[in-house]
Amino acid sequence: MANYIQGQPDAPEGSGTGDTNGTTQAAPAANATGTAPATAAGGPNGTGNKPQKEPRQKKPLSRGFAFLIGLLGALLGVAVVFAVLLGLGVLGYGVTSPSTSSDDSTSSSSAGQVINITTTDEDATTAEAVAAKALPSVVTITVSDSSGSEELGSGVILDEDGDIITNYHVVADAGNGDVTVTMNGNSYTGTVLGYDESSDLAVVKADFGGAEVTPIEVGDSDDLVVGDWVMTIGSPYGLDQSCSAGIVSSLYRSTMMQSTSGTMIYANLIQTDAAINPGNSGGALVNDKGQLVGISTLNATAGSDGSSASVGFAIPANYAINVADQIIAGKTVAHAYLGVSVQTVTANNYQSAGLSVSQGAYVARIVSGSPAEEAGLKEGDVVTAVDDEKISSADALILAVRAHDIGDKVTLTVVRGSDTIKVDVTLGSDEGMTDSSSTMSQQSAGNGGSWFGNGAEVSGSSSDGDYTYYAATGKLDVKAMHAA
């Protein structure tokens, strides 16, 4: 580090000689012509003329002092202009304390103090604003299975009554239906209110004992477009209230996954690169307004540990909330329904079946009184499209139907013999059907109509014998997919 030493002043210069008192007398200065000024004639008593005293002239300002005065004046002017603009609100500070919808209120969480700010704060970053708004609405759900081991997932608070939406696979092992809900570092008792296994959705009822809760604001997942900013909030690996930001990578991804008791149908999933890891399941996917647009559910993995490969999937909020509302109301969850048993047509089996197309969903059976029968579908038809969506397999037809709502009208492209026709169908409801019909339990291919390798949907019978079909894998590689 440089050392600074205070300097000593120099001795004054002069050409005079010292007097007896030790003082220094200055020599007379030369005038403008180079001669010494005239002095009075004579000695002390002389009568010479007394020199006329010249008028005192004002010393000019030094250049440095003039510059300093000018600089101070300029700074003062700038300060006055800045103060005026600031008072008018034209200017603002680059960093401010974010305002709140209430008076600078805060809430605590296990992640620390959270400022309750609104997403309209221009000086707060989007991530900060969204996290502050949505974090209090996401909880951790702990389930103890019959062996005593614990499994962790996430959930989203829907209302002040303690209703929490989550994935079915999060609470599937809750033998007596009891779970533990952790909110803001405090644990509460919860009970599984109901679930829809085929949609992989469930509702937990928590008793918060009068504690203040913050229900999530629900957005419109239909408004999402590829490239939209999103954030996942959940408890990956048990790290509660963790956030990860990303974008909507794609929309309308669909797949089917096998569970121990049936097949889960995932239609119109939202794909995102925001991290979805084990423990995020049931957590929130929110938009840049802090609104719920999806329920984090699946991820594609880079390794055997289930860690995220920046490819995650969420169930659209519009669909998830519709299912949750039915569960909360005590209703049996209903889905769009066509009423057929179908098998996949492939290049290997279409010729032996005498079909004229090598791809599609072969109609093996039609349920009596179903929308399919009312629309005029016949056994032996091959469905090759639903509206403008190409159908190349049995599971593709199931997913296309599930992607619609009850009462929707769709147009099927059907190959009947050598003819291609259009069939308009109004989709019905699967309410009241058997569990095997609504969940499409996976079974081994049986006798009779099992000549197609990959079938789907339900067991049934026809004049040709007994049909037993099982759900084929979906459009995504299930081997690379794991329930988060």
MARSENU-407106 format. One line per 2 residues: number of its first residue (from 1); for each residue x, y, z of C-alpha. Coordinates in steps of 0.25 Angstrom, whole numbers, plus 2048, in hexadecimal, padded with zeros to 3 digits. Each point is the difference from the previous one (the first is absolute). Example, Ala and Ser with C-alpha at 12.3 -4.5 7.8 and 13.67 -1.06 7.14 Angstrom:
% residues 2
1> 831,7EE,81F ~ 806,80E,7FE
END
This chain:
% residues 484
1> 800,800,800 ~ 805,80E,7FC
3> 805,809,80C ~ 7FD,80E,7FF
5> 809,80A,808 ~ 7FC,80F,802
7> 80A,809,7F9 ~ 808,80B,807
9> 7FE,80F,7FB ~ 80B,806,7F8
11> 808,80C,806 ~ 7FC,80D,7FA
13> 809,806,7F5 ~ 805,80E,800
15> 80C,809,7FC ~ 801,809,80D
17> 80A,7FF,80B ~ 7FD,7FD,80E
19> 7FF,80C,80A ~ 805,800,80F
21> 7F3,7FA,804 ~ 801,7F4,7F7
23> 7F6,804,7F7 ~ 801,800,7F1
25> 7FD,80D,7F8 ~ 7FC,7FE,7F2
27> 808,807,7F5 ~ 7F9,80B,7F8
29> 7F8,7FA,7F4 ~ 803,805,7F2
31> 7F5,808,7F9 ~ 7FB,7FD,7F2
33> 80C,807,7FA ~ 80A,7F8,808
35> 805,80C,809 ~ 7FE,801,80E
37> 7F5,809,805 ~ 804,80E,805
39> 802,803,80E ~ 7FF,80D,808
41> 80C,808,7FF ~ 809,803,80C
43> 801,7FA,80D ~ 7F7,7FF,80B
45> 7FE,80F,800 ~ 800,801,7F1
47> 7F6,808,7F9 ~ 7FF,7F7,7F4
49> 7F2,7FD,7F9 ~ 7F8,7F5,807
51> 7FD,7F5,7F6 ~ 7F1,800,7FC
53> 7F9,7F4,804 ~ 7FB,7F7,7F5
55> 7F1,7FB,800 ~ 7FF,7F2,805
57> 7FC,7F6,7F5 ~ 7F7,7F4,802
59> 808,7F3,7FE ~ 7FA,7F7,7F6
61> 7FA,7F2,803 ~ 809,7F5,7FE
63> 7FC,7F6,7F5 ~ 7FE,7F5,80A
65> 7F7,808,809 ~ 7F8,804,7F4
67> 7FE,7F2,7FB ~ 7FC,7FB,80E
69> 7F5,80B,801 ~ 7FB,7FC,7F2
71> 7FF,7F2,804 ~ 7F9,802,80D
73> 7F6,809,7F8 ~ 7FD,7F5,7F6
75> 7FF,7F5,80B ~ 7F6,809,807
77> 7F8,801,7F3 ~ 7FF,7F2,7FE
79> 7FC,7FD,80E ~ 7F4,80A,7FF
81> 7FC,7F9,7F3 ~ 801,7F2,805
83> 7F8,804,80D ~ 7F5,806,7F7
85> 7FF,7F4,7F7 ~ 800,7F7,80C
87> 7F5,808,807 ~ 7F7,7FE,7F3
89> 802,7F1,800 ~ 808,801,7F3
91> 80C,7F9,806 ~ 801,7F5,80A
93> 80B,7F9,807 ~ 806,7F3,7F9
95> 7FE,7F8,80D ~ 7F4,802,809
97> 7F9,7F8,80B ~ 7F5,7F9,7F8
99> 7F2,805,804 ~ 7F6,7F6,805
101> 7F1,7FE,7FE ~ 7FF,803,80E
103> 809,809,808 ~ 80E,7F9,7FE
105> 7FB,7F3,807 ~ 809,7F4,801
107> 7FE,7F2,802 ~ 809,7F5,805
109> 804,7F3,7FA ~ 80A,7F5,802
111> 807,807,7F5 ~ 801,80D,808
113> 7F9,80D,800 ~ 7F7,802,7F4
115> 7FB,80E,7FC ~ 7F2,800,7FB
117> 801,808,7F3 ~ 7F8,801,7F4
119> 804,7FD,7F2 ~ 7FE,80E,7FC
121> 80C,805,807 ~ 809,804,7F4
123> 80C,801,809 ~ 7FF,7F2,805
125> 805,7F5,7F7 ~ 7F5,7F6,7FA
127> 806,7F5,808 ~ 800,807,80D
129> 7F2,805,7FF ~ 7FB,7F2,7FB
131> 807,7F9,80B ~ 7FB,809,80B
133> 7F2,7FF,7FB ~ 7FF,7F1,7FE
135> 809,7FA,80A ~ 7F6,801,80C
137> 7F6,7F8,7F7 ~ 809,7F3,7FE
139> 802,7F6,80B ~ 808,7F3,803
141> 7F8,7F3,801 ~ 806,7F4,808
143> 7FA,7F2,7FE ~ 804,7F4,809
145> 7FE,7F3,7F9 ~ 7FD,7F3,807
147> 80F,7FD,802 ~ 802,80D,808
149> 808,807,7F5 ~ 7FD,80E,7FC
151> 7FD,806,7F2 ~ 800,80E,7FD
153> 7F8,808,7F6 ~ 7FA,80E,7FE
155> 7F2,806,800 ~ 7F9,80D,7FD
157> 7F6,807,809 ~ 7F3,803,7F9
159> 7F7,806,80A ~ 800,805,80F
161> 7F9,7F3,803 ~ 80D,7F8,7FF
163> 7FD,7F9,7F3 ~ 80D,7FD,7F9
165> 802,7FA,7F2 ~ 80C,7F7,7FE
167> 803,7F3,7F7 ~ 7FA,7F3,803
169> 80D,7F9,800 ~ 805,809,80C
171> 7F5,7FB,809 ~ 7FE,7F2,7FA
173> 807,7F9,80B ~ 7F8,807,80B
175> 7FA,7F3,806 ~ 7F6,807,809
177> 7FF,80D,7F8 ~ 808,808,80A
179> 80B,809,7FC ~ 809,80B,806
181> 7FF,80E,7FA ~ 80B,80A,803
183> 7FE,80E,7FE ~ 809,80C,804
185> 808,7F6,808 ~ 7F4,7FB,808
187> 7FA,7F2,7FE ~ 7F1,7FD,800
189> 7F8,7F4,7FE ~ 7F9,7FD,7F3
191> 7F7,7F6,7FA ~ 7FF,7FB,7F2
193> 7F2,805,7FC ~ 7FF,7F9,7F2
195> 808,7FD,7F4 ~ 7FF,7FD,7F1
197> 80A,7F6,7FD ~ 7FF,800,7F1
199> 803,80F,800 ~ 80B,7FF,80B
201> 7F9,80A,808 ~ 7FC,801,80F
203> 7FB,809,80A ~ 805,801,80F
205> 7F7,806,80B ~ 809,807,80A
207> 7FD,805,80E ~ 808,80D,802
209> 7FA,802,80D ~ 7FD,80F,7FD
211> 80D,803,7FB ~ 800,80B,7F4
213> 801,7F9,7F3 ~ 802,806,7F2
215> 7F8,7F9,7F5 ~ 807,800,7F2
217> 7FA,80A,7F5 ~ 7FC,7F7,7F5
219> 804,804,7F1 ~ 7FB,7FC,7F3
221> 809,7F5,7FB ~ 7F9,801,7F2
223> 807,80D,7FE ~ 80E,7FA,801
225> 809,801,7F4 ~ 80E,7FA,7FD
227> 80A,809,806 ~ 7F8,806,80B
229> 808,802,80D ~ 7FC,7F6,80B
231> 805,7FB,80E ~ 7FE,7F3,808
233> 7FF,800,80F ~ 800,7F4,808
235> 809,7F7,809 ~ 80A,7F9,7F7
237> 808,7F6,808 ~ 7F9,805,80D
239> 805,80E,7FE ~ 7F3,807,803
241> 7FC,80D,7F9 ~ 80A,7FF,7F5
243> 7FE,809,7F3 ~ 806,7FD,7F2
245> 7FD,809,7F4 ~ 7FF,7FD,7F2
247> 7F7,801,7F4 ~ 7F5,7F8,7F9
249> 808,7F6,7F7 ~ 7F4,7FA,7F9
251> 7F1,7FD,802 ~ 7F6,7F5,7FE
253> 80A,7F5,803 ~ 7F8,7F3,803
255> 804,7F2,806 ~ 7FB,7F5,808
257> 807,7F9,80C ~ 7FE,7F3,807
259> 7FD,800,80F ~ 7FE,7F5,809
261> 7F1,800,7FF ~ 7FE,806,7F2
263> 804,80A,7F6 ~ 802,80F,802
265> 7FC,808,7F4 ~ 807,80D,7FE
267> 7FA,809,7F5 ~ 805,80D,7FB
269> 80B,801,80A ~ 808,80D,801
271> 80F,7FE,7FD ~ 80A,809,807
273> 80F,801,803 ~ 7FD,805,80E
275> 806,7F5,809 ~ 7F6,7F6,804
277> 807,7F6,809 ~ 7FB,7F5,80A
279> 7F8,807,80B ~ 7FB,80B,7F6
281> 7F4,7F7,7FD ~ 7F3,807,803
283> 807,80D,801 ~ 7FD,80D,7F8
285> 803,804,7F2 ~ 7FD,80F,800
287> 801,80B,7F6 ~ 806,80E,800
289> 7F4,805,808 ~ 802,7F6,80B
291> 7F3,7F8,7FB ~ 7FF,7F1,800
293> 801,7FB,7F2 ~ 804,7F1,803
295> 803,7F5,80A ~ 80E,7FB,7FF
297> 7FF,7F1,7FD ~ 80B,7F9,7F8
299> 80E,802,7FB ~ 809,7FA,7F6
301> 80D,7FB,807 ~ 80E,801,7FC
303> 804,7F5,809 ~ 7FB,7F5,809
305> 7FE,809,80C ~ 7F4,807,7FA
307> 807,80E,800 ~ 7FB,80A,7F6
309> 805,801,7F2 ~ 7F9,80D,7FE
311> 7F4,7F9,7FA ~ 7F4,800,809
313> 7F1,7FF,7FF ~ 7F5,806,807
315> 7F1,7FD,7FF ~ 7F8,80D,7FB
317> 7FA,807,80B ~ 7F2,801,7F9
319> 7FF,7F1,7FF ~ 806,7FE,80E
321> 7F7,80A,807 ~ 7F4,7FA,7F9
323> 803,7F2,806 ~ 803,806,80E
325> 7F3,808,800 ~ 7F8,7F3,7FD
327> 808,7F9,80B ~ 7FD,80B,80A
329> 7F2,800,7FD ~ 7FF,7F1,803
331> 7FD,7FC,7F1 ~ 806,7F4,7F9
333> 80A,806,7F6 ~ 7FB,7FF,7F2
335> 808,800,7F3 ~ 7FC,801,7F1
337> 7FC,7F3,7FA ~ 7FF,7FA,7F3
339> 7FC,7F2,803 ~ 808,7F7,7F8
341> 80B,7F5,802 ~ 80C,802,7F7
343> 80C,7FA,7FB ~ 80D,805,7F9
345> 801,7FE,7F1 ~ 80F,7FE,7FC
347> 807,7FD,7F3 ~ 802,7F2,806
349> 7F2,7FC,802 ~ 7F7,808,7F7
351> 801,7F7,7F4 ~ 7FD,7F3,808
353> 7F3,808,805 ~ 7FC,804,7F2
355> 801,80E,802 ~ 803,80B,7F6
357> 808,809,809 ~ 80D,7FD,808
359> 7FE,80A,80C ~ 7F4,804,808
361> 7F7,7FB,80C ~ 7F8,7F4,7FC
363> 7F2,7FF,806 ~ 7FF,7F2,806
365> 7F3,803,808 ~ 7F6,80A,802
367> 7F9,802,80D ~ 7F1,800,7FF
369> 7F9,80D,801 ~ 80D,808,800
371> 803,80C,7F8 ~ 808,7F8,7F6
373> 7F4,7F7,7FD ~ 7F7,80C,7FF
375> 809,807,7F6 ~ 800,7F3,7F7
377> 80E,7FA,803 ~ 801,7F2,7FC
379> 809,7F5,805 ~ 80B,7FE,7F6
381> 801,80F,7FE ~ 80E,806,801
383> 801,80E,805 ~ 80B,808,7FA
385> 7FE,80E,805 ~ 7F8,808,80B
387> 7FD,80D,7FA ~ 80D,804,7FA
389> 809,7F7,809 ~ 806,7F4,7FA
391> 7FD,7F3,807 ~ 80B,7F6,7FE
393> 7FC,7F6,80C ~ 7F6,7FC,80A
395> 806,808,80B ~ 801,80C,7F7
397> 7F0,800,7FF ~ 7FF,7FE,80F
399> 808,80C,802 ~ 7F9,808,7F5
401> 7F3,7FD,807 ~ 805,803,80E
403> 805,80E,7FB ~ 7F2,804,7FE
405> 7F5,804,809 ~ 7F3,7F9,802
407> 7F6,805,7F6 ~ 80A,804,7F6
409> 7FD,7FD,7F1 ~ 80B,7F9,7F8
411> 802,7FB,7F2 ~ 806,7F3,7FE
413> 807,7FC,7F3 ~ 7FC,7F1,7FE
415> 805,7F6,7F6 ~ 7F5,7F5,7FE
417> 804,7F6,7F6 ~ 806,808,7F5
419> 7F8,80C,802 ~ 804,80C,809
421> 7F5,807,807 ~ 7FD,80B,80A
423> 7F8,7FD,80D ~ 7FC,80B,809
425> 7FF,7FC,80F ~ 7FC,807,80C
427> 808,7FB,80C ~ 7F9,7FB,80C
429> 804,7FD,80E ~ 806,7F4,806
431> 7F9,802,80D ~ 7FA,7F3,806
433> 809,7F7,7F8 ~ 808,7F5,807
435> 80E,803,805 ~ 807,7F8,7F6
437> 7F9,808,7F5 ~ 803,80E,806
439> 80E,7FD,804 ~ 803,7F6,7F5
441> 808,7F6,809 ~ 80C,7FA,7F9
443> 7FE,7F1,7FD ~ 807,7F6,7F8
445> 7FB,7FD,7F2 ~ 7F5,7F5,800
447> 7FA,7F7,7F7 ~ 7F6,803,7F4
449> 804,80E,7FB ~ 80E,800,805
451> 806,7FF,7F2 ~ 804,80F,801
453> 80C,802,809 ~ 7FD,80D,806
455> 7F2,802,804 ~ 7F9,80A,80A
457> 7F4,802,809 ~ 7F7,7F6,806
459> 7FC,7F1,801 ~ 7F4,7FC,7F8
461> 7F9,7F5,7F8 ~ 7FB,7FE,7F2
463> 7FC,7F5,7F7 ~ 80E,7FD,7FC
465> 804,7FD,80E ~ 805,807,80C
467> 809,80D,7FE ~ 80A,804,80A
469> 808,80D,7FD ~ 80B,808,807
471> 804,80E,7FF ~ 80C,802,7F7
473> 80B,80A,804 ~ 7FE,80E,7FC
475> 807,80A,7F6 ~ 80B,802,80A
477> 80B,7F6,804 ~ 7FA,7FB,80D
479> 80D,7F9,803 ~ 807,80E,801
481> 7F4,806,808 ~ 7FE,7FF,80F
483> 7F6,805,809 ~ 806,80C,807
END
